[in-house]
Amino acid sequence: MAAILLFSNAIIGFFESYIDNGNTLEWLKVNIWINPLLWLIGIAIHALFVFKYKVIFIDKWEKNQVDEFMNKKK
C-alpha cells in the first residue's frame, strides 16, 4: 500500500494518457488514497482488539517483578 501511495502520481500519469473520461481519473485518484486509509483503520482496530489484554498482562508482570526484586533486597 505504501508503494501505491509513493508512486500515486506516476500511476495516475500513466493512466491519464489512456483514459479520456475525467470521472474515471477522479475515481482512480480517490481510490488510490481511500484504499490504504481503510486498510490502516482496519489494521488499527484489529491491533486494539489483539493487544487489549497484553497491556494488563505487562502491568501485572511488571508489578510481580518489582515485588520479587524488593523481596530479594530484604
CHARMM internal coordinates of N, CA and C (Angstrom, degrees):
IC EDIT
DIST 1 N 1 CA 1.4342
DIST 1 CA 1 C 1.5312
ANGL 1 N 1 CA 1 C 110.92
DIST 1 C 2 N 1.3255
ANGL 1 CA 1 C 2 N 115.11
DIHE 1 N 1 CA 1 C 2 N -38.12
DIST 2 N 2 CA 1.4616
ANGL 1 C 2 N 2 CA 118.14
DIHE 1 CA 1 C 2 N 2 CA -179.66
DIST 2 CA 2 C 1.5257
ANGL 2 N 2 CA 2 C 110.83
DIHE 1 C 2 N 2 CA 2 C -63.85
DIST 2 C 3 N 1.3352
ANGL 2 CA 2 C 3 N 116.30
DIHE 2 N 2 CA 2 C 3 N -36.49
DIST 3 N 3 CA 1.4674
ANGL 2 C 3 N 3 CA 119.94
DIHE 2 CA 2 C 3 N 3 CA 179.00
DIST 3 CA 3 C 1.5216
ANGL 3 N 3 CA 3 C 110.48
DIHE 2 C 3 N 3 CA 3 C -64.13
DIST 3 C 4 N 1.3106
ANGL 3 CA 3 C 4 N 116.62
DIHE 3 N 3 CA 3 C 4 N -39.11
DIST 4 N 4 CA 1.4646
ANGL 3 C 4 N 4 CA 119.66
DIHE 3 CA 3 C 4 N 4 CA 178.65
DIST 4 CA 4 C 1.5232
ANGL 4 N 4 CA 4 C 110.32
DIHE 3 C 4 N 4 CA 4 C -63.14
DIST 4 C 5 N 1.3317
ANGL 4 CA 4 C 5 N 116.26
DIHE 4 N 4 CA 4 C 5 N -42.63
DIST 5 N 5 CA 1.4608
ANGL 4 C 5 N 5 CA 119.19
DIHE 4 CA 4 C 5 N 5 CA 179.16
DIST 5 CA 5 C 1.5241
ANGL 5 N 5 CA 5 C 111.86
DIHE 4 C 5 N 5 CA 5 C -67.39
DIST 5 C 6 N 1.3340
ANGL 5 CA 5 C 6 N 116.61
DIHE 5 N 5 CA 5 C 6 N -39.64
DIST 6 N 6 CA 1.4599
ANGL 5 C 6 N 6 CA 119.63
DIHE 5 CA 5 C 6 N 6 CA -179.75
DIST 6 CA 6 C 1.5295
ANGL 6 N 6 CA 6 C 112.27
DIHE 5 C 6 N 6 CA 6 C -65.59
DIST 6 C 7 N 1.3088
ANGL 6 CA 6 C 7 N 115.88
DIHE 6 N 6 CA 6 C 7 N -37.06
DIST 7 N 7 CA 1.4601
ANGL 6 C 7 N 7 CA 120.19
DIHE 6 CA 6 C 7 N 7 CA -177.05
DIST 7 CA 7 C 1.5246
ANGL 7 N 7 CA 7 C 112.52
DIHE 6 C 7 N 7 CA 7 C -105.61
DIST 7 C 8 N 1.3253
ANGL 7 CA 7 C 8 N 117.42
DIHE 7 N 7 CA 7 C 8 N 23.65
DIST 8 N 8 CA 1.4621
ANGL 7 C 8 N 8 CA 120.50
DIHE 7 CA 7 C 8 N 8 CA -176.99
DIST 8 CA 8 C 1.5263
ANGL 8 N 8 CA 8 C 112.20
DIHE 7 C 8 N 8 CA 8 C -61.59
DIST 8 C 9 N 1.3148
ANGL 8 CA 8 C 9 N 117.66
DIHE 8 N 8 CA 8 C 9 N -38.70
DIST 9 N 9 CA 1.4670
ANGL 8 C 9 N 9 CA 119.63
DIHE 8 CA 8 C 9 N 9 CA 179.04
DIST 9 CA 9 C 1.5239
ANGL 9 N 9 CA 9 C 111.42
DIHE 8 C 9 N 9 CA 9 C -65.49
DIST 9 C 10 N 1.3087
ANGL 9 CA 9 C 10 N 117.39
DIHE 9 N 9 CA 9 C 10 N -38.83
DIST 10 N 10 CA 1.4634
ANGL 9 C 10 N 10 CA 120.50
DIHE 9 CA 9 C 10 N 10 CA 178.15
DIST 10 CA 10 C 1.5240
ANGL 10 N 10 CA 10 C 110.73
DIHE 9 C 10 N 10 CA 10 C -67.98
DIST 10 C 11 N 1.3169
ANGL 10 CA 10 C 11 N 116.61
DIHE 10 N 10 CA 10 C 11 N -39.51
DIST 11 N 11 CA 1.4600
ANGL 10 C 11 N 11 CA 120.55
DIHE 10 CA 10 C 11 N 11 CA 179.31
DIST 11 CA 11 C 1.5214
ANGL 11 N 11 CA 11 C 110.25
DIHE 10 C 11 N 11 CA 11 C -64.80
DIST 11 C 12 N 1.3217
ANGL 11 CA 11 C 12 N 116.76
DIHE 11 N 11 CA 11 C 12 N -46.19
DIST 12 N 12 CA 1.4616
ANGL 11 C 12 N 12 CA 120.93
DIHE 11 CA 11 C 12 N 12 CA 179.60
DIST 12 CA 12 C 1.5217
ANGL 12 N 12 CA 12 C 109.96
DIHE 11 C 12 N 12 CA 12 C -64.90
DIST 12 C 13 N 1.3329
ANGL 12 CA 12 C 13 N 117.40
DIHE 12 N 12 CA 12 C 13 N -41.05
DIST 13 N 13 CA 1.4603
ANGL 12 C 13 N 13 CA 120.69
DIHE 12 CA 12 C 13 N 13 CA 177.95
DIST 13 CA 13 C 1.5162
ANGL 13 N 13 CA 13 C 112.22
DIHE 12 C 13 N 13 CA 13 C -60.88
DIST 13 C 14 N 1.3277
ANGL 13 CA 13 C 14 N 116.92
DIHE 13 N 13 CA 13 C 14 N -37.98
DIST 14 N 14 CA 1.4598
ANGL 13 C 14 N 14 CA 120.88
DIHE 13 CA 13 C 14 N 14 CA 177.71
DIST 14 CA 14 C 1.5244
ANGL 14 N 14 CA 14 C 110.80
DIHE 13 C 14 N 14 CA 14 C -62.81
DIST 14 C 15 N 1.3110
ANGL 14 CA 14 C 15 N 116.62
DIHE 14 N 14 CA 14 C 15 N -45.58
DIST 15 N 15 CA 1.4630
ANGL 14 C 15 N 15 CA 120.38
DIHE 14 CA 14 C 15 N 15 CA -177.26
DIST 15 CA 15 C 1.5176
ANGL 15 N 15 CA 15 C 113.06
DIHE 14 C 15 N 15 CA 15 C -75.51
DIST 15 C 16 N 1.3377
ANGL 15 CA 15 C 16 N 118.58
DIHE 15 N 15 CA 15 C 16 N -24.52
DIST 16 N 16 CA 1.4672
ANGL 15 C 16 N 16 CA 120.68
DIHE 15 CA 15 C 16 N 16 CA 179.50
DIST 16 CA 16 C 1.5187
ANGL 16 N 16 CA 16 C 112.17
DIHE 15 C 16 N 16 CA 16 C -61.15
DIST 16 C 17 N 1.3172
ANGL 16 CA 16 C 17 N 117.11
DIHE 16 N 16 CA 16 C 17 N -33.41
DIST 17 N 17 CA 1.4634
ANGL 16 C 17 N 17 CA 119.59
DIHE 16 CA 16 C 17 N 17 CA -179.07
DIST 17 CA 17 C 1.5318
ANGL 17 N 17 CA 17 C 112.19
DIHE 16 C 17 N 17 CA 17 C -75.32
DIST 17 C 18 N 1.3349
ANGL 17 CA 17 C 18 N 117.92
DIHE 17 N 17 CA 17 C 18 N -19.14
DIST 18 N 18 CA 1.4572
ANGL 17 C 18 N 18 CA 121.20
DIHE 17 CA 17 C 18 N 18 CA -178.04
DIST 18 CA 18 C 1.5226
ANGL 18 N 18 CA 18 C 114.10
DIHE 17 C 18 N 18 CA 18 C -104.54
DIST 18 C 19 N 1.3252
ANGL 18 CA 18 C 19 N 117.66
DIHE 18 N 18 CA 18 C 19 N -20.15
DIST 19 N 19 CA 1.4632
ANGL 18 C 19 N 19 CA 120.98
DIHE 18 CA 18 C 19 N 19 CA -175.78
DIST 19 CA 19 C 1.5232
ANGL 19 N 19 CA 19 C 108.96
DIHE 18 C 19 N 19 CA 19 C -111.38
DIST 19 C 20 N 1.3120
ANGL 19 CA 19 C 20 N 115.29
DIHE 19 N 19 CA 19 C 20 N 126.71
DIST 20 N 20 CA 1.4648
ANGL 19 C 20 N 20 CA 120.30
DIHE 19 CA 19 C 20 N 20 CA -179.78
DIST 20 CA 20 C 1.5284
ANGL 20 N 20 CA 20 C 112.39
DIHE 19 C 20 N 20 CA 20 C -94.79
DIST 20 C 21 N 1.3207
ANGL 20 CA 20 C 21 N 116.84
DIHE 20 N 20 CA 20 C 21 N -21.36
DIST 21 N 21 CA 1.4543
ANGL 20 C 21 N 21 CA 121.15
DIHE 20 CA 20 C 21 N 21 CA -177.46
DIST 21 CA 21 C 1.5296
ANGL 21 N 21 CA 21 C 110.06
DIHE 20 C 21 N 21 CA 21 C -79.48
DIST 21 C 22 N 1.3163
ANGL 21 CA 21 C 22 N 116.21
DIHE 21 N 21 CA 21 C 22 N 120.30
DIST 22 N 22 CA 1.4648
ANGL 21 C 22 N 22 CA 121.24
DIHE 21 CA 21 C 22 N 22 CA -179.06
DIST 22 CA 22 C 1.5140
ANGL 22 N 22 CA 22 C 112.89
DIHE 21 C 22 N 22 CA 22 C -66.60
DIST 22 C 23 N 1.3285
ANGL 22 CA 22 C 23 N 117.05
DIHE 22 N 22 CA 22 C 23 N -32.47
DIST 23 N 23 CA 1.4701
ANGL 22 C 23 N 23 CA 120.18
DIHE 22 CA 22 C 23 N 23 CA 179.56
DIST 23 CA 23 C 1.5208
ANGL 23 N 23 CA 23 C 111.26
DIHE 22 C 23 N 23 CA 23 C -65.45
DIST 23 C 24 N 1.3170
ANGL 23 CA 23 C 24 N 116.32
DIHE 23 N 23 CA 23 C 24 N -36.52
DIST 24 N 24 CA 1.4616
ANGL 23 C 24 N 24 CA 119.90
DIHE 23 CA 23 C 24 N 24 CA 178.80
DIST 24 CA 24 C 1.5188
ANGL 24 N 24 CA 24 C 110.59
DIHE 23 C 24 N 24 CA 24 C -66.26
DIST 24 C 25 N 1.3259
ANGL 24 CA 24 C 25 N 116.71
DIHE 24 N 24 CA 24 C 25 N -38.75
DIST 25 N 25 CA 1.4658
ANGL 24 C 25 N 25 CA 119.96
DIHE 24 CA 24 C 25 N 25 CA 177.85
DIST 25 CA 25 C 1.5247
ANGL 25 N 25 CA 25 C 111.01
DIHE 24 C 25 N 25 CA 25 C -66.36
DIST 25 C 26 N 1.3166
ANGL 25 CA 25 C 26 N 117.26
DIHE 25 N 25 CA 25 C 26 N -39.82
DIST 26 N 26 CA 1.4691
ANGL 25 C 26 N 26 CA 120.28
DIHE 25 CA 25 C 26 N 26 CA 177.09
DIST 26 CA 26 C 1.5218
ANGL 26 N 26 CA 26 C 110.40
DIHE 25 C 26 N 26 CA 26 C -63.93
DIST 26 C 27 N 1.3474
ANGL 26 CA 26 C 27 N 116.55
DIHE 26 N 26 CA 26 C 27 N -40.85
DIST 27 N 27 CA 1.4587
ANGL 26 C 27 N 27 CA 120.96
DIHE 26 CA 26 C 27 N 27 CA 177.55
DIST 27 CA 27 C 1.5233
ANGL 27 N 27 CA 27 C 110.10
DIHE 26 C 27 N 27 CA 27 C -60.65
DIST 27 C 28 N 1.3269
ANGL 27 CA 27 C 28 N 116.94
DIHE 27 N 27 CA 27 C 28 N -42.12
DIST 28 N 28 CA 1.4596
ANGL 27 C 28 N 28 CA 122.07
DIHE 27 CA 27 C 28 N 28 CA 179.38
DIST 28 CA 28 C 1.5283
ANGL 28 N 28 CA 28 C 110.81
DIHE 27 C 28 N 28 CA 28 C -63.57
DIST 28 C 29 N 1.3195
ANGL 28 CA 28 C 29 N 116.73
DIHE 28 N 28 CA 28 C 29 N -44.99
DIST 29 N 29 CA 1.4636
ANGL 28 C 29 N 29 CA 120.68
DIHE 28 CA 28 C 29 N 29 CA -179.69
DIST 29 CA 29 C 1.5296
ANGL 29 N 29 CA 29 C 111.52
DIHE 28 C 29 N 29 CA 29 C -62.36
DIST 29 C 30 N 1.3223
ANGL 29 CA 29 C 30 N 116.34
DIHE 29 N 29 CA 29 C 30 N -42.54
DIST 30 N 30 CA 1.4683
ANGL 29 C 30 N 30 CA 120.32
DIHE 29 CA 29 C 30 N 30 CA -179.84
DIST 30 CA 30 C 1.5192
ANGL 30 N 30 CA 30 C 110.06
DIHE 29 C 30 N 30 CA 30 C -66.50
DIST 30 C 31 N 1.3143
ANGL 30 CA 30 C 31 N 117.49
DIHE 30 N 30 CA 30 C 31 N -43.49
DIST 31 N 31 CA 1.4609
ANGL 30 C 31 N 31 CA 120.30
DIHE 30 CA 30 C 31 N 31 CA -177.22
DIST 31 CA 31 C 1.5151
ANGL 31 N 31 CA 31 C 113.09
DIHE 30 C 31 N 31 CA 31 C -70.51
DIST 31 C 32 N 1.3066
ANGL 31 CA 31 C 32 N 118.17
DIHE 31 N 31 CA 31 C 32 N -27.96
DIST 32 N 32 CA 1.4643
ANGL 31 C 32 N 32 CA 120.03
DIHE 31 CA 31 C 32 N 32 CA 176.57
DIST 32 CA 32 C 1.5239
ANGL 32 N 32 CA 32 C 110.12
DIHE 31 C 32 N 32 CA 32 C -65.41
DIST 32 C 33 N 1.3280
ANGL 32 CA 32 C 33 N 118.43
DIHE 32 N 32 CA 32 C 33 N -32.78
DIST 33 N 33 CA 1.4592
ANGL 32 C 33 N 33 CA 120.90
DIHE 32 CA 32 C 33 N 33 CA -179.66
DIST 33 CA 33 C 1.5223
ANGL 33 N 33 CA 33 C 113.55
DIHE 32 C 33 N 33 CA 33 C -92.71
DIST 33 C 34 N 1.3361
ANGL 33 CA 33 C 34 N 117.44
DIHE 33 N 33 CA 33 C 34 N -34.25
DIST 34 N 34 CA 1.4685
ANGL 33 C 34 N 34 CA 119.90
DIHE 33 CA 33 C 34 N 34 CA -176.79
DIST 34 CA 34 C 1.5230
ANGL 34 N 34 CA 34 C 111.64
DIHE 33 C 34 N 34 CA 34 C -72.94
DIST 34 C 35 N 1.3127
ANGL 34 CA 34 C 35 N 118.17
DIHE 34 N 34 CA 34 C 35 N -39.67
DIST 35 N 35 CA 1.4590
ANGL 34 C 35 N 35 CA 121.10
DIHE 34 CA 34 C 35 N 35 CA -177.33
DIST 35 CA 35 C 1.5358
ANGL 35 N 35 CA 35 C 112.06
DIHE 34 C 35 N 35 CA 35 C -57.88
DIST 35 C 36 N 1.3293
ANGL 35 CA 35 C 36 N 120.28
DIHE 35 N 35 CA 35 C 36 N -52.85
DIST 36 N 36 CA 1.4734
ANGL 35 C 36 N 36 CA 119.12
DIHE 35 CA 35 C 36 N 36 CA 177.49
DIST 36 CA 36 C 1.5339
ANGL 36 N 36 CA 36 C 112.92
DIHE 35 C 36 N 36 CA 36 C -63.92
DIST 36 C 37 N 1.3323
ANGL 36 CA 36 C 37 N 116.33
DIHE 36 N 36 CA 36 C 37 N -33.11
DIST 37 N 37 CA 1.4643
ANGL 36 C 37 N 37 CA 119.26
DIHE 36 CA 36 C 37 N 37 CA 178.65
DIST 37 CA 37 C 1.5265
ANGL 37 N 37 CA 37 C 110.88
DIHE 36 C 37 N 37 CA 37 C -64.29
DIST 37 C 38 N 1.3248
ANGL 37 CA 37 C 38 N 117.28
DIHE 37 N 37 CA 37 C 38 N -42.92
DIST 38 N 38 CA 1.4612
ANGL 37 C 38 N 38 CA 120.22
DIHE 37 CA 37 C 38 N 38 CA 178.32
DIST 38 CA 38 C 1.5275
ANGL 38 N 38 CA 38 C 111.05
DIHE 37 C 38 N 38 CA 38 C -66.17
DIST 38 C 39 N 1.3270
ANGL 38 CA 38 C 39 N 116.92
DIHE 38 N 38 CA 38 C 39 N -38.56
DIST 39 N 39 CA 1.4684
ANGL 38 C 39 N 39 CA 119.80
DIHE 38 CA 38 C 39 N 39 CA 176.09
DIST 39 CA 39 C 1.5251
ANGL 39 N 39 CA 39 C 110.60
DIHE 38 C 39 N 39 CA 39 C -62.17
DIST 39 C 40 N 1.3178
ANGL 39 CA 39 C 40 N 116.90
DIHE 39 N 39 CA 39 C 40 N -42.84
DIST 40 N 40 CA 1.4684
ANGL 39 C 40 N 40 CA 121.22
DIHE 39 CA 39 C 40 N 40 CA 179.11
DIST 40 CA 40 C 1.5241
ANGL 40 N 40 CA 40 C 110.76
DIHE 39 C 40 N 40 CA 40 C -60.53
DIST 40 C 41 N 1.3130
ANGL 40 CA 40 C 41 N 117.58
DIHE 40 N 40 CA 40 C 41 N -44.77
DIST 41 N 41 CA 1.4597
ANGL 40 C 41 N 41 CA 121.15
DIHE 40 CA 40 C 41 N 41 CA 179.33
DIST 41 CA 41 C 1.5276
ANGL 41 N 41 CA 41 C 110.11
DIHE 40 C 41 N 41 CA 41 C -63.86
DIST 41 C 42 N 1.3335
ANGL 41 CA 41 C 42 N 116.69
DIHE 41 N 41 CA 41 C 42 N -43.69
DIST 42 N 42 CA 1.4583
ANGL 41 C 42 N 42 CA 120.49
DIHE 41 CA 41 C 42 N 42 CA 179.48
DIST 42 CA 42 C 1.5099
ANGL 42 N 42 CA 42 C 112.76
DIHE 41 C 42 N 42 CA 42 C -62.97
DIST 42 C 43 N 1.3151
ANGL 42 CA 42 C 43 N 117.03
DIHE 42 N 42 CA 42 C 43 N -42.87
DIST 43 N 43 CA 1.4706
ANGL 42 C 43 N 43 CA 120.67
DIHE 42 CA 42 C 43 N 43 CA 179.67
DIST 43 CA 43 C 1.5280
ANGL 43 N 43 CA 43 C 110.73
DIHE 42 C 43 N 43 CA 43 C -68.29
DIST 43 C 44 N 1.3316
ANGL 43 CA 43 C 44 N 117.09
DIHE 43 N 43 CA 43 C 44 N -36.62
DIST 44 N 44 CA 1.4658
ANGL 43 C 44 N 44 CA 120.31
DIHE 43 CA 43 C 44 N 44 CA 178.12
DIST 44 CA 44 C 1.5271
ANGL 44 N 44 CA 44 C 110.85
DIHE 43 C 44 N 44 CA 44 C -64.88
DIST 44 C 45 N 1.3325
ANGL 44 CA 44 C 45 N 117.13
DIHE 44 N 44 CA 44 C 45 N -42.70
DIST 45 N 45 CA 1.4676
ANGL 44 C 45 N 45 CA 120.32
DIHE 44 CA 44 C 45 N 45 CA 177.73
DIST 45 CA 45 C 1.5253
ANGL 45 N 45 CA 45 C 110.09
DIHE 44 C 45 N 45 CA 45 C -64.37
DIST 45 C 46 N 1.3231
ANGL 45 CA 45 C 46 N 116.55
DIHE 45 N 45 CA 45 C 46 N -42.88
DIST 46 N 46 CA 1.4620
ANGL 45 C 46 N 46 CA 120.68
DIHE 45 CA 45 C 46 N 46 CA 178.25
DIST 46 CA 46 C 1.5357
ANGL 46 N 46 CA 46 C 110.81
DIHE 45 C 46 N 46 CA 46 C -60.43
DIST 46 C 47 N 1.3246
ANGL 46 CA 46 C 47 N 116.81
DIHE 46 N 46 CA 46 C 47 N -43.41
DIST 47 N 47 CA 1.4705
ANGL 46 C 47 N 47 CA 121.11
DIHE 46 CA 46 C 47 N 47 CA -179.82
DIST 47 CA 47 C 1.5281
ANGL 47 N 47 CA 47 C 110.88
DIHE 46 C 47 N 47 CA 47 C -62.88
DIST 47 C 48 N 1.3234
ANGL 47 CA 47 C 48 N 117.24
DIHE 47 N 47 CA 47 C 48 N -38.66
DIST 48 N 48 CA 1.4592
ANGL 47 C 48 N 48 CA 119.60
DIHE 47 CA 47 C 48 N 48 CA 178.20
DIST 48 CA 48 C 1.5219
ANGL 48 N 48 CA 48 C 111.40
DIHE 47 C 48 N 48 CA 48 C -61.79
DIST 48 C 49 N 1.3227
ANGL 48 CA 48 C 49 N 117.52
DIHE 48 N 48 CA 48 C 49 N -41.80
DIST 49 N 49 CA 1.4599
ANGL 48 C 49 N 49 CA 120.09
DIHE 48 CA 48 C 49 N 49 CA 179.44
DIST 49 CA 49 C 1.5190
ANGL 49 N 49 CA 49 C 111.90
DIHE 48 C 49 N 49 CA 49 C -72.13
DIST 49 C 50 N 1.3207
ANGL 49 CA 49 C 50 N 117.67
DIHE 49 N 49 CA 49 C 50 N -37.29
DIST 50 N 50 CA 1.4643
ANGL 49 C 50 N 50 CA 120.45
DIHE 49 CA 49 C 50 N 50 CA -177.87
DIST 50 CA 50 C 1.5227
ANGL 50 N 50 CA 50 C 111.13
DIHE 49 C 50 N 50 CA 50 C -69.00
DIST 50 C 51 N 1.3218
ANGL 50 CA 50 C 51 N 117.47
DIHE 50 N 50 CA 50 C 51 N -43.11
DIST 51 N 51 CA 1.4584
ANGL 50 C 51 N 51 CA 121.33
DIHE 50 CA 50 C 51 N 51 CA -174.04
DIST 51 CA 51 C 1.5251
ANGL 51 N 51 CA 51 C 113.11
DIHE 50 C 51 N 51 CA 51 C -98.13
DIST 51 C 52 N 1.3249
ANGL 51 CA 51 C 52 N 117.23
DIHE 51 N 51 CA 51 C 52 N 13.52
DIST 52 N 52 CA 1.4664
ANGL 51 C 52 N 52 CA 120.59
DIHE 51 CA 51 C 52 N 52 CA -178.55
DIST 52 CA 52 C 1.5284
ANGL 52 N 52 CA 52 C 111.07
DIHE 51 C 52 N 52 CA 52 C -60.79
DIST 52 C 53 N 1.3154
ANGL 52 CA 52 C 53 N 117.61
DIHE 52 N 52 CA 52 C 53 N -43.95
DIST 53 N 53 CA 1.4600
ANGL 52 C 53 N 53 CA 120.94
DIHE 52 CA 52 C 53 N 53 CA -176.88
DIST 53 CA 53 C 1.5216
ANGL 53 N 53 CA 53 C 112.48
DIHE 52 C 53 N 53 CA 53 C -89.16
DIST 53 C 54 N 1.3070
ANGL 53 CA 53 C 54 N 118.25
DIHE 53 N 53 CA 53 C 54 N -12.34
DIST 54 N 54 CA 1.4653
ANGL 53 C 54 N 54 CA 121.01
DIHE 53 CA 53 C 54 N 54 CA 179.14
DIST 54 CA 54 C 1.5230
ANGL 54 N 54 CA 54 C 110.93
DIHE 53 C 54 N 54 CA 54 C -65.92
DIST 54 C 55 N 1.3220
ANGL 54 CA 54 C 55 N 117.34
DIHE 54 N 54 CA 54 C 55 N -36.47
DIST 55 N 55 CA 1.4663
ANGL 54 C 55 N 55 CA 121.09
DIHE 54 CA 54 C 55 N 55 CA -179.18
DIST 55 CA 55 C 1.5197
ANGL 55 N 55 CA 55 C 109.56
DIHE 54 C 55 N 55 CA 55 C -64.13
DIST 55 C 56 N 1.3176
ANGL 55 CA 55 C 56 N 117.17
DIHE 55 N 55 CA 55 C 56 N -42.40
DIST 56 N 56 CA 1.4673
ANGL 55 C 56 N 56 CA 120.73
DIHE 55 CA 55 C 56 N 56 CA 178.78
DIST 56 CA 56 C 1.5287
ANGL 56 N 56 CA 56 C 109.72
DIHE 55 C 56 N 56 CA 56 C -63.58
DIST 56 C 57 N 1.3312
ANGL 56 CA 56 C 57 N 115.87
DIHE 56 N 56 CA 56 C 57 N -42.57
DIST 57 N 57 CA 1.4612
ANGL 56 C 57 N 57 CA 120.65
DIHE 56 CA 56 C 57 N 57 CA 178.92
DIST 57 CA 57 C 1.5262
ANGL 57 N 57 CA 57 C 110.73
DIHE 56 C 57 N 57 CA 57 C -60.89
DIST 57 C 58 N 1.3154
ANGL 57 CA 57 C 58 N 118.07
DIHE 57 N 57 CA 57 C 58 N -44.09
DIST 58 N 58 CA 1.4689
ANGL 57 C 58 N 58 CA 122.00
DIHE 57 CA 57 C 58 N 58 CA -178.65
DIST 58 CA 58 C 1.5243
ANGL 58 N 58 CA 58 C 110.21
DIHE 57 C 58 N 58 CA 58 C -64.99
DIST 58 C 59 N 1.3330
ANGL 58 CA 58 C 59 N 117.29
DIHE 58 N 58 CA 58 C 59 N -40.76
DIST 59 N 59 CA 1.4674
ANGL 58 C 59 N 59 CA 120.13
DIHE 58 CA 58 C 59 N 59 CA 178.74
DIST 59 CA 59 C 1.5317
ANGL 59 N 59 CA 59 C 111.33
DIHE 58 C 59 N 59 CA 59 C -63.23
DIST 59 C 60 N 1.3326
ANGL 59 CA 59 C 60 N 116.75
DIHE 59 N 59 CA 59 C 60 N -42.78
DIST 60 N 60 CA 1.4715
ANGL 59 C 60 N 60 CA 120.21
DIHE 59 CA 59 C 60 N 60 CA 178.79
DIST 60 CA 60 C 1.5222
ANGL 60 N 60 CA 60 C 110.47
DIHE 59 C 60 N 60 CA 60 C -65.77
DIST 60 C 61 N 1.3244
ANGL 60 CA 60 C 61 N 116.90
DIHE 60 N 60 CA 60 C 61 N -41.99
DIST 61 N 61 CA 1.4599
ANGL 60 C 61 N 61 CA 121.03
DIHE 60 CA 60 C 61 N 61 CA -179.73
DIST 61 CA 61 C 1.5303
ANGL 61 N 61 CA 61 C 110.04
DIHE 60 C 61 N 61 CA 61 C -62.67
DIST 61 C 62 N 1.3343
ANGL 61 CA 61 C 62 N 116.38
DIHE 61 N 61 CA 61 C 62 N -43.58
DIST 62 N 62 CA 1.4657
ANGL 61 C 62 N 62 CA 120.22
DIHE 61 CA 61 C 62 N 62 CA -179.63
DIST 62 CA 62 C 1.5289
ANGL 62 N 62 CA 62 C 110.48
DIHE 61 C 62 N 62 CA 62 C -63.27
DIST 62 C 63 N 1.3297
ANGL 62 CA 62 C 63 N 117.01
DIHE 62 N 62 CA 62 C 63 N -42.62
DIST 63 N 63 CA 1.4655
ANGL 62 C 63 N 63 CA 120.38
DIHE 62 CA 62 C 63 N 63 CA 179.04
DIST 63 CA 63 C 1.5309
ANGL 63 N 63 CA 63 C 110.28
DIHE 62 C 63 N 63 CA 63 C -62.77
DIST 63 C 64 N 1.3328
ANGL 63 CA 63 C 64 N 116.94
DIHE 63 N 63 CA 63 C 64 N -42.78
DIST 64 N 64 CA 1.4610
ANGL 63 C 64 N 64 CA 119.96
DIHE 63 CA 63 C 64 N 64 CA 178.64
DIST 64 CA 64 C 1.5218
ANGL 64 N 64 CA 64 C 111.69
DIHE 63 C 64 N 64 CA 64 C -63.43
DIST 64 C 65 N 1.3180
ANGL 64 CA 64 C 65 N 117.52
DIHE 64 N 64 CA 64 C 65 N -39.39
DIST 65 N 65 CA 1.4609
ANGL 64 C 65 N 65 CA 120.72
DIHE 64 CA 64 C 65 N 65 CA 179.51
DIST 65 CA 65 C 1.5235
ANGL 65 N 65 CA 65 C 111.42
DIHE 64 C 65 N 65 CA 65 C -66.35
DIST 65 C 66 N 1.3389
ANGL 65 CA 65 C 66 N 116.92
DIHE 65 N 65 CA 65 C 66 N -40.20
DIST 66 N 66 CA 1.4565
ANGL 65 C 66 N 66 CA 120.12
DIHE 65 CA 65 C 66 N 66 CA 177.97
DIST 66 CA 66 C 1.5210
ANGL 66 N 66 CA 66 C 110.31
DIHE 65 C 66 N 66 CA 66 C -65.77
DIST 66 C 67 N 1.3337
ANGL 66 CA 66 C 67 N 116.43
DIHE 66 N 66 CA 66 C 67 N -43.72
DIST 67 N 67 CA 1.4837
ANGL 66 C 67 N 67 CA 119.39
DIHE 66 CA 66 C 67 N 67 CA 178.09
DIST 67 CA 67 C 1.5178
ANGL 67 N 67 CA 67 C 110.85
DIHE 66 C 67 N 67 CA 67 C -61.72
DIST 67 C 68 N 1.2969
ANGL 67 CA 67 C 68 N 117.32
DIHE 67 N 67 CA 67 C 68 N -42.59
DIST 68 N 68 CA 1.4674
ANGL 67 C 68 N 68 CA 121.55
DIHE 67 CA 67 C 68 N 68 CA 179.20
DIST 68 CA 68 C 1.5381
ANGL 68 N 68 CA 68 C 110.63
DIHE 67 C 68 N 68 CA 68 C -62.58
DIST 68 C 69 N 1.3224
ANGL 68 CA 68 C 69 N 117.14
DIHE 68 N 68 CA 68 C 69 N -43.11
DIST 69 N 69 CA 1.4541
ANGL 68 C 69 N 69 CA 121.78
DIHE 68 CA 68 C 69 N 69 CA 179.56
DIST 69 CA 69 C 1.5217
ANGL 69 N 69 CA 69 C 110.37
DIHE 68 C 69 N 69 CA 69 C -64.61
DIST 69 C 70 N 1.3366
ANGL 69 CA 69 C 70 N 116.74
DIHE 69 N 69 CA 69 C 70 N -41.53
DIST 70 N 70 CA 1.4736
ANGL 69 C 70 N 70 CA 120.24
DIHE 69 CA 69 C 70 N 70 CA -179.63
DIST 70 CA 70 C 1.5327
ANGL 70 N 70 CA 70 C 110.48
DIHE 69 C 70 N 70 CA 70 C -67.71
DIST 70 C 71 N 1.3184
ANGL 70 CA 70 C 71 N 118.58
DIHE 70 N 70 CA 70 C 71 N -35.22
DIST 71 N 71 CA 1.4719
ANGL 70 C 71 N 71 CA 121.75
DIHE 70 CA 70 C 71 N 71 CA 179.23
DIST 71 CA 71 C 1.5190
ANGL 71 N 71 CA 71 C 110.99
DIHE 70 C 71 N 71 CA 71 C -70.26
DIST 71 C 72 N 1.3215
ANGL 71 CA 71 C 72 N 118.57
DIHE 71 N 71 CA 71 C 72 N -32.05
DIST 72 N 72 CA 1.4615
ANGL 71 C 72 N 72 CA 121.59
DIHE 71 CA 71 C 72 N 72 CA 177.14
DIST 72 CA 72 C 1.5254
ANGL 72 N 72 CA 72 C 111.00
DIHE 71 C 72 N 72 CA 72 C -67.27
DIST 72 C 73 N 1.3236
ANGL 72 CA 72 C 73 N 117.13
DIHE 72 N 72 CA 72 C 73 N -33.43
DIST 73 N 73 CA 1.4619
ANGL 72 C 73 N 73 CA 120.84
DIHE 72 CA 72 C 73 N 73 CA -178.30
DIST 73 CA 73 C 1.5076
ANGL 73 N 73 CA 73 C 111.35
DIHE 72 C 73 N 73 CA 73 C -68.94
DIST 73 C 74 N 1.3371
ANGL 73 CA 73 C 74 N 117.69
DIHE 73 N 73 CA 73 C 74 N -28.93
DIST 74 N 74 CA 1.4718
ANGL 73 C 74 N 74 CA 120.65
DIHE 73 CA 73 C 74 N 74 CA -175.72
DIST 74 CA 74 C 1.4493
ANGL 74 N 74 CA 74 C 111.36
DIHE 73 C 74 N 74 CA 74 C -75.52
END
COOR INIT
IC SEED 1 N 1 CA 1 C
IC BUILD
